[in-house]
């Protein structure tokens, strides 16, 4: 972000750390900049995502902030993130499926630790299958290949965050209104499974005690008709998500401590910038994102603030109170 452009909208995915059922949530550490912000903010809007929504709250909040198409499942992330204009495209994510009789379960991608050498080897073997069906696929990073082709224009895809651990049916895995494209995707997925089953990369992974890569997850499909201007005034702060992924498989206490440390780092950086923008007179927005909700907050209007504080003695919002509003929708909360 340019130092000349004030931060006006801060989006924080992963704000609500996932705890085992029945585990009591700890109080958040002291975060001076975010605490000061929240004392001057009020709830403005909430995005709700039930279990059948293919996009998570952070995706929808970010798409709306960036003025992207924001229909759930049809946000063109691959096109945006690679500046691909006019050509339908999607991300292909090497992944592991646990196969059931009539469904698959998607393993947590944070546990796969796929490196560049193995990723490129898998792509070299899979690429001819895509080329035969009129798709172009190229390597971008170990856990993401860019695929381009007409079938991605109307394809509805699930984010990995929403899909991990749930029962995924064939229809969900090829959700497109074009029957020929749906049939092609189902056939392609079957051929990929057979190709990857005996791949040397998977022999090496299994020998090392790692899960095999036996499928490709398609996500972020769609098309952008024109270049999308950058938005330096909007920041998506992924520090909490990265901290959570880095602690996958560790002790719960260790993971919570890392999550709290990421909050402190975020507060000292993005939190400080957003508070500075507010104090300089800019209209700012803070969006906290959990697995089922995204809560957006705006500054209190002076007259409204006086009436609320003077007449109703409403307590000022703090981070623990804001995070409580990200709990599932059956949890009571006050607006």
N, C-alpha and C positions, 0 to 999 in steps of 0.2 A: 504493500500500500504506500502511495506517495505521501511523504511527510507534509506536503502542501495541502492535501485533501483531508478535511476532518472526517472522522469516523462517525457516521450517523445511524447505522443500523448494525448491531452486533447479534449474530445468531449463534447459539451455543448448543450443538447436538450433544447427546450423552449426558445431559445435566443431571439426570436421575440415575444414580448407580444401581445396577440390577442386583438385588439382594435375594437370597433364598427365602422361600415362604416362611413367615413367622419370625424372621430376624429383625430385631429392632434397629431402626435407622439412627445413625449417630448424628449429632449436631455438626453442622458445617464449621470449618475453621474461620477465624476472623479474616475477612476480605475487605479491607478498608474502602477501596474504590467502588466495588459493587454494592457494598452495604450503603455507602453514601448515595449511590444512584437509586437504589431501591426505595430509600426514604422519600424520594421525590418522584416516584413513578406510580402509576395506577394500571390495573389490568385493562387492556384495550380489546383484545380478541383472543379466541382460543380455536385451534385447529384440533378436531377430534378424528382419530383413526381407529376404527374397529378392526377386528382380526381379519376381516375380509378385504381390507384396503391394501392394494399392492405397493403403495408408497408410504414411507414413514413420515411422521410429523415434520421432522427436520427437512426432508426433501421438499415437501409441499411449501413449507415456510420459505425456504431458499428460492424455490422456483418463483413464488409470488414476489419476493423481494427483488429478484432480478428481472421481473417482467417476462418470464419464460412461459410457454404453454404449461399449464399446471393441472391438467386432467390426471388423476391418479393412474399410474402405470404407463403414462405416455409423455413423460418429461424427457426431452431429448438431450440427456446428459452427455452421451458420447459425442454428439455433434458439437455441443457447446465446448466441451473440454479439449477437443482437438481442432476447433475452428473449422469444421467441415460444413460447407454451405451447399445446399441444393441436392445433396446426395444422402439418402436414408442410410443410417448406420447404427451400430450398437456396440456395447462392450461384450466381449466374450471372456468370461472369468474361469480359468481352470479350477475345478472343484472336485469334491468327493460326494457321491450319492450313495446312501445306504438303500439298497433296492428291496422293496416289499412286493407283495403279490399284485397290488393295484395302485401303488404309490411309491414315491421315493422320499427320503429324508436328506436334507442338505446339511452337510457337516459345517461347523464353524471354520470359515476360511482362515482365521487367525492362527489355527493350529496346523496349517499345511506347510508353511515355510518353504514355498517353492522358489528356487533360485533361477537366475537368468539362463544358465546353461541348460538346465532341465526344461525350462519353459520354451526356449527356442527349439530344443529337440522335439518336444511334443508338437509345436506348431508346424515344424517342417514335415512331420508325418501326417498331420491333419489337414494341412492347407490344400492338397489336391482334391479332397472331398468337397471343400467349399468352392473351389474353382470350377469343378464340374457342374455345380448348381448355380453358377453365375455370381458368386460372391467373392469379393476381394478381402483377404485377411492379412493384417500386418502386425508385427510385434510392436508394442509400446512400452510395456514393463512386464516383469515376471508374472504378475497376477492380473494382467489385462491386455487383451489383444483387441484391435479395432477391426470390426467387420463392416463392410459396406455392401449394400444390395437392396433391391426393391422390396424384398420381403420385410424389411425393418421399418417400412413407412407406417404401417397401421398396426404393428405388433404391440400388444400390451405386455409389459414385463414387470416382474416383481423385483424390488430391491432385495439384496442378499440379507440385509438386516431384518426384513419382514419375513423372509422365506426360511431362514435357518431354523431347523428343528421342527418345522410343521410338515404335515402330510401333504405332499405335492402330487396332484393328479395329472395324467396326460393332457387333459384339456387346459389346465393352468399353465403347463409347460409350453404350449403352442397356442396361445390365446390371440388369434388374429381373425378378422372377419373374412379373409380370403381363404377359401377351402384348400386351394392348391398349395398355398404357402404353409398352412397348418400341416398338410400331409407331408410336404417336403421337410419341415422341421422335425416331425416325428421320425421319419426315415433317417434323417441325418443324425439325430441323437442316437438312434439304434446302431448305426454304422460307427459312430464315434466310440460308443461303449465297447464294441467288438475290437476296434483298432487299439484302444488304450489298454484293454485287458491284458494283452501280452507285450506291452511296450517295455523296452529295456529300462526306461526311466522308472517305471513302476516296480520292476524287479529290484532296482537299486533302492528305491524308497522303502519297499517292504522289508528288504534285508536290513535297513537302518531303523526299522520299527516305526516308519511313517505311514500315514494313510496314502493309498494310491490315488492318483488323479484319474478318475474314470468317467468324467463328464465335463461339459462346458456350460456355465450358467450365462444366460443372455439377459442383459439389463441395460437400461438407459437408452432404449431404442427410440427412433424418431428422426425427424428432419428439421433443419433450420433453413428457411427460405432466403434469409439475408444475414449478413454479419451482425452479431450481437455486441453492442457497445460495452466496454468494461464498466464496472461499477465500483470504483475505488472507495466509495463511501459505505459500501456494504462488506462486512467481513463475516465469514463462516469460520468459527473458532473450533477446530477439530482436536484440540489438545486432550480433551477428556476422553474422546473415543480412542485416540492413539494410546493413551495411558491404560485404558481398559484392555485393549488388544494386547499390549505388551505384557500384561500381567495374567493373560489367559493361562489357566492351569496352576496358578500359584495359590498360596494360602489366602483365604478371604481377608484376613487382617492386613496382609501385605498389599492386596489389590486396593482395599479401601484407602490405605495410607498413600499409595501412588495416585489415586484419584484426587485426594485432598491436596496433594502437592501440585498436581496439574491445575487445580482451581487457584492455588496461590500464584502460580506463574501466569495464568490467564488474567487474574486480577491486576497484577503488576504491569501487564502489557495492554491488552485490549480493553480491560476494565478501566484502566487509567485514561486511555484515549477517549473512550466514550464519555466518561465523566468530564474530561476537559472540554469536549465539544458541547456538552450540556451547559457547563459554566460559561462558555463563550457565547451562549445564546442560541445555539443551533437546536433544531427540533430533532430529537434522537429517539431511537427505538431499541429495546432489548427483547430478544426472543429466546426463551429457555425451552429446550426440547427434550421430552422423555419418550418412552416407547409408544405411548398411546395419545399423547397430547403435546402441542406446542403452545406455550403461553407467551403472548406479546404484551409488552408494557410500554406506555408512553408517559411523558411528564404530566403531572397534574396541572390543570389550568389554574392560575392564581385565584380567581374568584371561587372556583369549585373547591380548591384545596382549603380555602378559608372556611367555606360552609361546612365541608365534611369534618374538618378538625375542630371547628368551633362549636358546631351544633351536635354532631354525632359522636365526638370524641373517638373517632376511628383510630385504632393503633396503626402505626406506620409499618409498612411491609418490610420484612427482612428476607434473606435468602432461604432460610428454612421454611418460612411460610410460603414463599413463591414455589419452592420445589414440591411442597405438599399438594399444590394444585395440579401437579403433573401426574399424580397418582391416577389409577384407572377410574373411569367415569362413575363407578358405583360408590366411590369414596366421597362423602360429603365435603363441601368446601364453600367458603364465602366469597362472593364476588366483591 
